[in-house]
Amino acid sequence: MERRVLLAIFLSFLVLYVYQALVVKPLTPAPKTATAGSTTPQAPATSPAVNPTSPAAAPQAAAAQTPPAESTEARPPTSATAVVSDASERDIRIETRDVIAVFTNRGARLKSWRLKHYFDPRKQPQELVDTSLPSHPLPFTLRTADEPTNATINNALYAVSGEPSGPLTSPVDLRFEYRDSAGIDVVKTFHFEPASYIVAFQADVNQGDRVLAPTIEWGPAVGDTTEVSRYVQPPEGLLFQSDKPQRIAPKDLAKQSTFEGDFKYAGVDDNYFMTVAIFTGPSKISFQSISIPPPLNTKDAPRVLMAYSVDRQTRGAPLKFFVGPKDFDVLASIDRDFTRAINFGMFAVIVAPLLRSLKWVNGFVGNYGWSIVILTLIINAIMFPLRHKSAVSMRKMQEIQPQVKKIQEHYAKYKATDPAKQKMNQELMELYRERGVNPASGCVPMLLTIPVMLAMWALLQTSIELRGAPWIGWIHDLTSHDPYFVLAILMGVTSFWQQRLMPSAGADPAQQKMMMFMPVMMTGMLAWLPAGALLYYVVTNIWGIGQQYLTNYLIGPPNIRAARPPAERRVKKVGNGKTEAAAREK
């Protein structure tokens, strides 16, 4: 049984490591056909693009001062005369409680969407519109079947009405209108609420007496430029239909890139943010992967983003877009199904209560690092009886290991298919009954704690509440790895210490060495884990060490049972206290 316990522990660590690889997949390069260097040829831009992600340019300056990168689409035909338009290109700023949005009247498109309560590594409001590739369309670009019409409606200077003079205190409709002598008539309307991450969009496009139903394009998303690791979900396509979410990785687009249906929400998300069309009605959603090359003279991998477009099959109410954080409470306020956009993994039913508990504790503590410590102690206190029962059972198994080993050695000469081999199991079960040992009671209680552990790890890697949250000293962000690997080393040391305390009598020496080497292996594999998850691991290990010492004190030192003599092993009870000699062993 000792081997079974050690094997269960090893499998627990293995499941944990495999779970990390399955829940959050590593960044996958985009197909070559969708890279920045192999995009569909278009007409050359009339002015050089400015890269707003360069270190010298802050997001706010890029949004408010930098001239927008002009599209590579052709300019409107010179033969058409504008009837309703603006005289010059300018930006329109919309500020709500949560968002700072900047539109350009050239094409009536969105050029910046910054979140006031979330910040990038430069401590600037987080930008969710990526404009580093000017050849790709800005959000709310319209596309029809006629390319000259597309060039007109996406590059014309629209007349603007409804522009607010300051931060919103009441709902507002921002209206863009363009009309020319060729019969093109376009009205774009954006509806904003004072406190919301949702914008409602309505596009009315007419060409003469024809009503056009354009596709709405959203360029590279989501625009989050924070550190990307194998433990952080990269941008992926997201569809919610028939009460379940579907995720589309860039590598999956080679098989299928267009999806049709009535979606509750559809778009692109990454680990912490998402931009999705909500309550789309019958629609066609198309995805495209976009690879952004790394800076020159660096070994960084390309950033892979996803672009998407929405083609509504029927005209109706304005189409709403959510562009914001994957905050559980924010998403739940829209619809309970929106919370499933957070990739909590297979134990989501456990993660949600844990997240609420963590936020409740943080309401008193005010520091998410210490909140993780306190919640971890509470969880381990609740699981104390299970672990105590497991430790007691393992101690009983340790005490009878010499007897178990003696029985196993006696039948080692028989093959597994030999009927005489069954006598070994009979003798082992008789020994377990005599000593009051349940072979499964050492493993099952420990395995029951694994779902809680995996749920806690999923929580600590996907909760936006921890993004940018400091703990103490050198830990400035609980979602990034420990820069000095102090927590990783503590995890390895405490794991080794805990392993030394586990019962080892009767275990195979080679197996013991493998189990002692496991903490070193786990330290190397999990050193880049987010600091919040490592903090949970370290606190759990320290609790386990203390609990093992307490259990050893309560049950006393092990009373190792000597192996029974052969004559005693050949006697067994058959009922009413009578015995009979077992068949003489061959």
C-alpha positions in Angstrom: 0.0 0.0 0.0 3.0 2.3 0.6 3.7 2.2 -3.1 0.1 3.1 -3.9 0.3 6.1 -1.6 3.6 7.3 -3.2 2.2 6.7 -6.6 -1.0 8.6 -5.8 1.2 11.6 -4.7 3.2 11.4 -7.8 0.1 11.3 -10.0 -1.4 14.2 -8.1 1.6 16.4 -9.0 1.5 15.0 -12.6 -2.3 15.8 -12.9 -1.5 19.3 -11.6 1.2 19.9 -14.2 -0.9 18.5 -17.0 -3.9 20.6 -15.9 -1.8 23.7 -16.3 -0.9 22.8 -19.8 -4.5 21.9 -20.8 -6.4 24.8 -19.1 -4.2 27.6 -20.5 -2.5 26.6 -23.7 0.8 28.2 -24.7 0.9 30.9 -27.3 0.6 29.4 -30.8 2.1 31.1 -33.8 -0.4 32.2 -36.5 -0.6 30.5 -39.8 1.8 32.0 -42.3 -1.1 33.1 -44.5 -2.3 35.5 -41.8 1.0 37.1 -40.8 1.7 40.8 -41.0 4.2 40.2 -43.8 1.8 38.2 -45.9 -1.4 40.1 -45.8 -3.5 40.7 -48.9 -1.9 43.4 -51.0 -3.7 46.7 -50.8 -3.3 50.2 -52.1 -0.3 52.0 -50.5 -1.0 54.3 -47.6 -0.7 58.0 -48.3 1.3 58.7 -45.1 3.7 56.6 -42.9 2.1 54.8 -40.0 3.0 55.8 -36.5 3.6 52.9 -34.0 1.7 53.9 -30.8 3.2 51.1 -28.9 6.8 52.4 -29.0 8.3 53.3 -25.6 8.4 56.9 -26.4 4.7 57.3 -26.9 2.2 56.8 -24.1 -1.2 55.5 -25.0 -3.0 58.7 -24.1 -0.6 60.7 -26.3 -1.1 58.2 -29.1 -4.9 58.5 -28.8 -5.1 62.3 -28.4 -2.2 63.8 -30.3 -0.7 61.3 -32.9 -2.3 61.5 -36.3 -4.1 58.3 -37.1 -2.5 55.8 -39.4 -4.2 56.1 -42.7 -5.8 53.0 -44.1 -4.3 51.3 -47.1 -7.7 51.4 -48.7 -8.2 53.6 -51.7 -9.5 57.1 -51.2 -13.1 58.0 -52.2 -13.5 58.5 -55.9 -12.8 62.1 -56.8 -15.8 62.3 -59.1 -18.2 62.2 -56.1 -18.8 65.4 -54.2 -19.5 65.3 -50.5 -22.8 66.8 -49.6 -22.8 66.1 -45.9 -19.3 65.7 -44.4 -16.7 67.5 -42.2 -14.1 69.9 -43.4 -11.1 68.3 -41.7 -10.1 65.2 -39.8 -10.4 65.3 -36.1 -10.9 63.1 -33.0 -14.0 62.8 -30.8 -13.4 61.9 -27.2 -16.0 60.1 -25.1 -15.3 59.6 -21.3 -17.5 57.6 -19.0 -16.9 56.3 -15.5 -15.0 53.3 -16.8 -13.8 54.1 -20.3 -12.0 56.8 -22.4 -13.0 56.2 -26.0 -11.5 58.2 -29.0 -13.2 58.1 -32.4 -11.9 59.6 -35.6 -14.3 61.2 -38.0 -12.4 59.6 -40.9 -14.6 56.6 -41.5 -16.4 57.2 -38.2 -14.3 54.5 -36.5 -12.8 53.7 -33.1 -9.1 54.4 -32.7 -8.7 54.1 -28.9 -10.6 52.4 -26.1 -8.8 52.7 -22.7 -10.0 51.3 -19.4 -9.7 53.8 -16.5 -9.5 51.2 -13.8 -6.9 48.9 -15.4 -3.4 49.8 -16.3 -0.6 48.6 -18.6 3.0 48.0 -17.5 3.7 51.8 -18.0 0.9 52.5 -15.5 -1.2 54.0 -18.2 -4.9 53.2 -18.8 -5.1 49.8 -20.5 -5.6 50.1 -24.3 -7.8 47.5 -26.0 -7.5 48.8 -29.6 -4.3 47.6 -31.2 -3.2 50.0 -33.9 0.4 48.7 -34.4 -0.6 47.3 -37.8 -2.1 50.1 -39.9 -2.9 47.7 -42.8 -5.7 46.2 -40.6 -9.0 47.9 -40.1 -10.0 49.9 -37.0 -13.0 48.7 -35.0 -16.4 49.6 -36.6 -15.0 49.5 -40.1 -17.8 48.5 -42.6 -17.4 46.2 -45.5 -19.8 45.6 -48.4 -19.5 43.6 -51.6 -18.4 46.7 -53.5 -14.8 47.8 -52.9 -15.1 51.4 -54.2 -18.0 51.8 -51.8 -15.9 50.4 -49.0 -13.2 52.9 -49.8 -15.7 55.7 -49.6 -17.5 54.9 -46.4 -14.3 54.0 -44.5 -12.2 57.0 -45.5 -14.7 59.8 -45.8 -14.8 62.7 -43.3 -18.1 62.3 -41.4 -20.1 65.2 -39.9 -20.4 64.7 -36.1 -23.3 65.5 -33.8 -24.1 64.7 -30.2 -20.5 65.2 -29.1 -20.3 65.7 -25.3 -18.4 68.5 -23.8 -17.1 66.5 -20.9 -17.4 63.2 -18.9 -20.8 61.7 -19.4 -23.5 62.2 -16.7 -26.3 60.9 -18.8 -26.7 58.6 -21.9 -25.6 60.1 -25.2 -25.9 59.2 -28.9 -22.8 60.1 -30.9 -23.9 60.4 -34.6 -21.7 60.4 -37.7 -23.2 61.2 -41.1 -21.8 61.3 -44.6 -23.6 61.8 -47.9 -22.2 62.5 -51.4 -23.4 63.2 -54.9 -22.9 59.6 -56.0 -25.8 58.5 -53.8 -23.9 57.0 -50.9 -25.6 57.9 -47.6 -24.1 56.6 -44.3 -25.2 57.2 -40.7 -23.3 55.6 -37.9 -24.7 56.0 -34.3 -23.0 55.0 -31.1 -25.0 54.9 -27.9 -23.1 55.3 -24.5 -24.2 54.9 -20.9 -22.4 56.9 -18.2 -21.2 53.7 -16.4 -20.8 50.8 -18.7 -18.3 48.9 -20.9 -21.0 48.4 -23.5 -21.5 50.5 -26.6 -24.5 50.1 -28.9 -23.8 50.5 -32.6 -26.2 51.1 -35.5 -25.1 51.5 -39.2 -27.5 52.7 -41.9 -25.9 52.5 -45.4 -27.7 53.4 -48.6 -26.4 53.5 -52.1 -29.0 55.3 -54.2 -32.3 53.5 -53.6 -30.5 50.3 -52.4 -30.2 49.5 -48.7 -26.9 47.8 -47.9 -26.2 45.4 -45.0 -22.5 45.8 -44.3 -20.3 43.5 -42.3 -18.9 45.1 -39.1 -15.2 44.5 -38.7 -13.1 44.7 -35.5 -9.4 44.7 -36.2 -6.7 43.1 -34.1 -7.9 42.4 -30.6 -7.6 42.5 -27.7 -4.5 44.8 -27.5 -3.2 43.7 -24.1 0.6 44.0 -24.2 1.4 42.6 -20.8 3.7 39.7 -20.3 2.6 36.5 -22.1 3.6 33.1 -20.6 2.4 29.6 -21.0 0.2 30.1 -17.9 -1.6 33.0 -19.5 -4.3 32.6 -22.2 -3.4 34.3 -25.5 -6.1 36.0 -27.6 -8.6 33.4 -28.9 -11.9 33.5 -30.8 -14.8 33.1 -28.4 -18.4 32.0 -29.2 -21.2 31.3 -26.9 -24.1 29.3 -28.3 -26.4 26.6 -27.0 -25.4 27.2 -23.4 -21.7 26.5 -23.8 -18.6 28.5 -24.8 -16.4 27.6 -27.7 -12.9 28.8 -28.0 -11.1 29.0 -31.4 -7.3 29.1 -31.3 -5.3 30.6 -34.2 -4.2 27.2 -35.3 -7.8 26.0 -35.6 -8.6 28.7 -38.2 -7.1 26.5 -41.0 -10.0 24.1 -40.5 -12.8 26.6 -40.0 -12.8 30.4 -39.7 -16.4 31.3 -40.2 -19.3 30.3 -37.9 -23.0 30.9 -38.3 -25.7 31.0 -35.6 -27.6 32.9 -33.0 -24.8 33.8 -30.5 -25.3 35.2 -27.0 -21.8 36.7 -27.5 -19.1 36.3 -30.0 -15.7 38.0 -30.4 -12.1 37.7 -29.1 -10.8 37.4 -25.5 -7.5 36.8 -23.8 -6.7 36.0 -20.2 -8.2 39.2 -18.7 -10.1 41.2 -21.3 -12.5 40.7 -24.2 -14.3 42.5 -27.0 -17.4 40.7 -28.1 -20.7 41.4 -29.9 -23.5 40.5 -27.6 -27.0 39.1 -28.4 -26.1 39.1 -32.0 -29.2 37.4 -33.4 -28.7 35.2 -36.6 -25.2 36.2 -37.6 -22.1 35.1 -39.4 -18.9 35.5 -37.3 -15.5 35.3 -39.1 -12.0 35.2 -37.5 -8.5 35.9 -38.7 -5.2 35.4 -37.0 -2.7 38.2 -37.1 1.0 37.9 -36.2 2.8 41.0 -35.0 6.6 40.6 -35.5 8.8 41.2 -32.4 11.1 44.2 -32.2 14.3 43.9 -34.2 17.4 42.3 -32.6 15.2 40.4 -30.0 14.5 36.7 -29.5 10.9 37.4 -28.5 8.1 35.3 -30.2 5.7 37.2 -32.4 2.5 38.4 -30.8 -0.5 36.7 -32.2 -3.8 38.6 -32.1 -7.2 37.7 -33.5 -9.5 39.9 -35.7 -13.1 39.2 -36.2 -16.1 40.5 -38.1 -19.9 40.3 -37.6 -22.3 39.9 -40.5 -25.9 40.1 -39.2 -28.4 38.2 -41.3 -31.3 40.5 -40.5 -31.6 44.2 -39.8 -32.9 45.1 -36.3 -32.0 46.8 -33.1 -28.5 48.3 -32.7 -25.8 45.7 -32.1 -24.1 46.0 -28.7 -20.4 45.4 -28.1 -18.8 44.7 -24.7 -15.2 45.9 -24.6 -13.8 45.5 -21.1 -12.4 43.4 -18.3 -13.4 39.8 -17.6 -14.5 40.7 -14.1 -16.9 38.2 -12.6 -19.3 40.7 -11.1 -19.2 43.0 -14.2 -20.0 40.0 -16.5 -22.7 38.7 -14.1 -24.5 42.0 -14.2 -25.0 41.6 -17.9 -26.0 37.9 -17.9 -24.9 34.9 -15.8 -23.7 33.1 -19.0 -21.2 35.9 -19.6 -19.2 34.7 -16.6 -18.4 31.6 -18.5 -16.2 33.7 -20.7 -13.7 33.4 -17.9 -11.7 30.3 -18.5 -12.0 28.7 -15.1 -11.5 25.2 -16.5 -13.3 22.0 -15.6 -13.8 23.0 -11.9 -15.6 26.3 -12.6 -18.4 25.3 -10.2 -15.8 25.4 -7.4 -13.9 28.4 -8.7 -16.9 30.9 -8.5 -17.5 30.4 -4.7 -13.7 30.6 -4.1 -13.5 33.9 -6.0 -16.3 35.4 -4.0 -14.6 34.2 -0.8 -11.3 35.8 -1.9 -13.0 39.1 -2.7 -14.9 38.9 0.7 -11.6 38.4 2.6 -9.9 41.2 0.6 -12.7 43.5 1.7 -11.4 43.2 5.2 -7.6 42.9 4.5 -7.2 45.2 1.5 -4.3 43.2 0.1 -4.8 40.3 -2.3 -1.6 38.7 -1.3 -2.5 38.4 2.3 -6.1 37.5 1.2 -4.7 34.5 -0.6 -2.8 33.5 2.5 -5.9 33.8 4.7 -8.1 32.0 2.3 -5.6 29.2 1.9 -5.5 28.7 5.6 -9.3 28.6 5.8 -9.4 26.0 3.0 -6.8 23.8 4.6 -8.6 24.1 8.0 -11.7 22.8 6.3 -9.8 19.9 4.8 -8.0 19.1 8.0 -10.2 16.1 8.9 -9.7 14.5 5.4 -5.9 14.9 5.5 -5.8 13.7 9.2 -7.7 10.6 8.3 -5.4 10.0 5.3 -2.3 10.4 7.5 -3.7 8.0 10.2 -4.5 5.4 7.6 -1.0 5.8 6.0 0.5 5.3 9.5 -1.4 2.1 9.9 -0.2 0.9 6.6 3.3 1.8 7.6 3.0 -0.3 10.7 2.1 -3.5 8.8 4.5 -3.0 5.9 6.9 -5.7 7.1 4.1 -8.2 7.2 2.7 -7.1 3.8 6.2 -7.3 2.2 6.7 -10.8 3.7 3.5 -12.0 2.2 4.3 -10.5 -1.2 7.8 -12.0 -1.2 6.3 -15.4 -0.4 4.1 -15.4 -3.5 6.6 -13.6 -5.8 7.6 -16.9 -7.4 4.0 -17.3 -8.8 2.9 -15.7 -12.1 0.0 -13.3 -12.1 -2.1 -15.8 -13.9 -1.4 -18.6 -11.5 -4.5 -19.5 -9.3 -2.2 -19.8 -6.3 -1.5 -16.0 -6.7 -5.0 -15.4 -5.4 -4.1 -16.7 -2.0 -1.8 -13.7 -1.6 -4.8 -11.3 -1.9 -6.7 -13.4 0.6 -3.9 -13.3 3.1 -3.5 -9.5 2.6 -7.2 -8.9 3.1 -7.2 -11.0 6.2 -4.2 -9.0 7.5 -6.1 -5.7 6.8 -9.1 -7.0 8.7 -7.1 -8.0 11.7 -5.3 -4.7 11.9 -8.3 -2.6 11.0 -6.7 -1.1 7.9 -8.6 0.1 4.8 -6.2 0.2 1.9 -8.2 3.0 0.1 -8.6 5.3 3.1 -5.0 6.6 2.7 -5.5 7.7 -0.9 -9.2 8.6 -1.3 -9.2 11.5 1.3 -6.1 13.0 -0.3 -7.5 12.7 -3.8 -10.7 14.5 -2.7 -8.6 17.6 -2.0 -7.3 17.7 -5.6 -10.4 19.4 -7.2 -10.2 22.2 -4.6 -6.5 22.6 -5.3 -6.9 22.8 -9.1 -9.9 25.2 -8.7 -7.8 27.5 -6.5 -5.0 27.4 -9.1 -7.4 28.3 -11.9 -8.8 31.1 -9.8 -5.3 32.6 -9.2 -4.4 32.5 -12.8 -7.5 33.9 -14.4 -8.9 36.4 -11.9 -8.4 40.0 -13.2 -8.7 41.2 -9.6 -5.2 40.0 -9.1 -3.8 41.7 -12.2 -1.3 44.3 -11.1 -2.1 43.6 -7.4 1.0 43.8 -5.2 1.8 41.7 -2.1 4.9 42.7 -0.3 8.4 43.8 -1.2 9.5 42.5 -4.6 6.1 41.1 -5.5 4.4 43.9 -7.4 2.0 41.8 -9.5 0.5 38.6 -8.3 -0.3 37.5 -11.9 3.4 37.7 -12.9 6.2 35.3 -11.9 8.4 36.1 -8.9 11.3 38.0 -10.5 13.8 36.6 -7.9 12.2 33.1 -7.7 12.0 33.3 -3.9 8.6 31.8 -3.8 9.6 29.0 -6.2 12.6 28.1 -4.0 10.4 28.2 -0.9 7.9 25.9 -2.7 10.7 23.4 -3.5 12.2 23.5 0.1 8.8 23.1 1.8 7.8 20.3 -0.7 11.1 18.5 0.1 10.5 18.9 3.9 6.9 17.6 3.6 8.1 14.6 1.5 10.7 13.8 4.3 7.9 13.7 6.9 5.8 11.2 4.9 5.8 7.5 6.1 8.4 5.5 4.1 8.8 2.2 5.9 8.8 -0.7 3.4 9.0 1.5 0.3 11.3 0.6 -2.5 14.6 2.5 -2.2 14.6 3.6 -5.9 11.0 4.8 -5.4 12.0 6.8 -2.4 14.8 8.5 -4.3 12.3 9.3 -7.1 9.9 10.9 -4.7 12.6 12.9 -3.0 13.7 14.2 -6.4 10.2 15.3 -7.3 10.3 18.6 -5.4 13.3 19.6 -7.4 11.6 18.7 -10.6 8.4 20.6 -9.7 10.4 23.7 -8.7 12.0 23.8 -12.1 8.7 23.2 -13.9 6.6 25.7 -11.9 9.2 28.5 -11.3 7.4 30.8 -13.8 4.0 30.2 -12.3 2.2 33.5 -11.3 3.3 34.6 -7.9 -0.3 34.3 -6.5 -0.4 30.6 -7.4 3.1 30.0 -5.9 2.0 31.8 -2.7 -0.9 29.5 -2.4 1.4 26.5 -2.9 3.9 27.6 -0.3 1.2 28.3 2.3 -0.4 24.9 1.6 3.0 23.2 2.1 3.7 25.0 5.3 0.2 24.0 6.6 0.8 20.4 5.5 4.1 20.3 7.4 2.5 21.6 10.6 -0.4 19.2 10.3 1.9 16.3 9.8 3.8 17.2 13.0 0.5 17.5 14.9 -0.7 14.2 13.6 2.5 12.5 14.6 2.1 14.0 18.1 -1.5 12.8 18.4 -1.0 9.2 17.2 2.5 8.7 18.6 5.4 6.9 17.0 4.7 4.0 14.6 4.4 0.5 16.1 6.0 -1.5 13.4 4.5 -5.0 13.2 7.0 -7.8 12.7 6.3 -10.3 10.0 4.2 -13.3 11.1 6.1 -16.7 11.1 5.2 -19.1 8.3 3.2 -21.4 10.6 1.0 -18.5 11.6 0.5 -17.5 8.0 -0.7 -20.9 7.1 -3.6 -20.7 9.6 -6.8 -18.9 8.7 -10.2 -18.4 10.3 -13.1 -20.1 8.6 -16.0 -19.1 10.8 -17.3 -19.5 14.4 -13.7 -19.0 15.6 -12.5 -22.4 14.1 -9.3 -22.7 12.0 -7.9 -25.1 9.6 -4.4 -25.6 8.1 -3.9 -24.0 4.8 -2.6 -26.2 2.0 1.1 -26.8 2.2 2.9 -24.3 0.0 4.7 -25.8 -2.9 
